[in-house]
Amino acid sequence: MLEPISWEEFIKISSPQYYVLLVTSAEGRTNLTGISWFSLVSWTPPLVMLSVRSSRFGYKLLRQNPEFVVALPSADQQAAAAMCGRKSGSRTDKVKEGGFTFQPATKISAPLLAEATACLECRIKNEIEVGDHQLILAEVLACYGDWERSAHVYTTSYERFYSLNHERKND
């Protein structure tokens, strides 16, 4: 039987959630912010949304440069990706600490996360303040994927991180 639960309990019971890295570049540096509130919202045009805490360093960089990458970290990047959601980029060089490498994007200035399962090049289309977060609606400009690294990271309320494998179907 259903019983009343808290918002925090609802987030846990409704897990798993995608765990993505918001890759931003401004002020001569690149930062990775861990985000679990991410969703695809439109086929045509391709649009995604993510919710970013207004106080995050990644959001500060996003305000300076509206172009960014949404990266789905691969299973090999699980520990480093989790660190990106627990430490602030204002005090930590997450690129160095996580051992991340990048490759150039084709349509935006922020780089692609080289060993990710998939990456989206995005540009902000709209932004709405929603409590202590900013809801970012973004246009997808380019998509990349690596089927050899198809297991990517999910989270259960930032407490557990794990990966699920998605195999390519050849229809």
Secondary structure by P-SEA (a helix, b strand, c coil): ccccccaaaaaaaacccbbbbbccccccbbbbbbbccccccccccbbbbbbbccccaaaaaaaaccccccccccccaaaaaaaaacccccccccccccbbbbbbbcccccccccccccccccccccccccccccbbbbbbcbbbbbccccbbbbbccccccbbbbbbbbcc
